[in-house]
């Protein structure tokens, strides 16, 4: 994907209220993202614990909380 350098030459002017709204939105997005990662990590940990209990196997490596493939398999009902 090529970005047009001319698209970045325009100056955008925000009022103080618009700036505060923008900063608040970015903070809310960052907080929500952090909470989502915590939930995903907890779900993956639960799945790993459940797998170990069912199979008696100890996982040789930690589950990566950013591995969305594992999360997709969990949601679809498989391990």
Secondary structure as the mmCIF struct_conf table of DSSP 4:
data_model
#
loop_
_struct_conf.conf_type_id
_struct_conf.id
_struct_conf.beg_label_comp_id
_struct_conf.beg_label_asym_id
_struct_conf.beg_label_seq_id
_struct_conf.end_label_comp_id
_struct_conf.end_label_asym_id
_struct_conf.end_label_seq_id
HELX_RH_3T_P HELX_RH_3T_P1 UNK A 5 UNK A 8
BEND BEND1 UNK A 9 UNK A 10
HELX_RH_AL_P HELX_RH_AL_P1 UNK A 16 UNK A 55
HELX_LH_PP_P HELX_LH_PP_P1 UNK A 57 UNK A 59
BEND BEND2 UNK A 60 UNK A 61
HELX_LH_PP_P HELX_LH_PP_P2 UNK A 62 UNK A 64
TURN_TY1_P TURN_TY1_P1 UNK A 65 UNK A 66
HELX_RH_AL_P HELX_RH_AL_P2 UNK A 68 UNK A 75
TURN_TY1_P TURN_TY1_P2 UNK A 76 UNK A 77
#
